[in-house]
């Protein structure tokens, strides 16, 4: 873990984060989220949970004492700030590329008594030979302090370079990614990890802000899950991140237009790759 020194440029911090992700599979940015945003996100999650009467998933992976709220971009305006955060997105783009997509945006609130989540890698279902280039880059935003006792994410450093996936249900030696509220853990999607057990009397609240390469299908179907009238209010960068752009000027086009042109009426200057190479 390392804090945000005032004297170090954002580019230097990004470079350091990318070096750590390449070497150990993860980086931990302490205190990069403003406390007012942390408070607003916590308030929004409580509001949504009460409104939707959210209950635990009830399976080993999602947990029997863990509240998960999915599709957050469609449920409260404050979450539009999360995918494009200026201290997080540039790191993700460095791991993937600028054509990356929002794969999913959900909350994970671990209540007292929850058991440790099965160790897993987030790119498992893409079923590529291992190790491979990063096609998933995910992050966990701490909205409360994360400690070993209350269920901080457990990680296996260096496991992004392993030639196999973890056996489901196993608990190999791991370390707890402890961090204060306002911090963000970012990792290569091949890294073995899982939520920890909460042995305290208080809830541990985090946001799972997950990204994938632009040529992969997203975990949550952003184009169907977020109403278009809401997408119109997003910034152009967020519109592209949820799938209203194209990857390398081709993948995802609609009748030789970008989705933002075809569906939102935007003037984004899109030209297809075939026009660009002539």
URRAVEN-V326223 format. One line per field, one symbol per residue. phi: phi as a letter, one per 30 degrees, with the letter a starting at -180 (. if undefined). psi: psi as a letter, one per 40 degrees, with the letter a starting at -180 (. if undefined). burial: 1 if it has 9 or more other C-alpha atoms within 8 Angstrom, else 0. A space follows every 50 residues. Layout:
phi=???
psi=???
burial=???
//
This chain:
phi=.bdcdddcdddddddddddddddcjabbcdidcedddedddddddddddd dchdbedibdddjcbbcccchddccadddddddcedcceddddddcaddd bddabbcbccdejddddedacdceddhcecdbedcbbcbbcdcbdcbedc jeecbceiddcdcacdddjdbdebbdddadejcbcbbdddddaadddccc cbdccbccccbbddccdddcdddcdcedddeedddeddeddcjccbchia djdbhibdedddccidccidbdeddddd
psi=hiaghdehiddddddddddddddeeiihhhfehidddddddddddddddd defhiideidddiefhhhhifddeehddeeeddeheeddddddddbieei ihdihiihhhiheiihihhiheedeefiiiiiihehhiihhheihhidde fihhigheeeeieiiihheigihiihghiiheihhhiheehhiiiiihea eiihhihhhhiiieeihidhgddddhidddddeiiddddddeeeaihffd heihffiidddddefigeehhidddde.
burial=00010000000011001101100111111111100001111101100110 00010110000111111110111100011100110011111111111011 11111111111111011111111100000010011111111111111111 11111111111100110000000101111111111111111111111110 00111111111111000100011011100110010001111111111011 0110001111110100000101100000
//
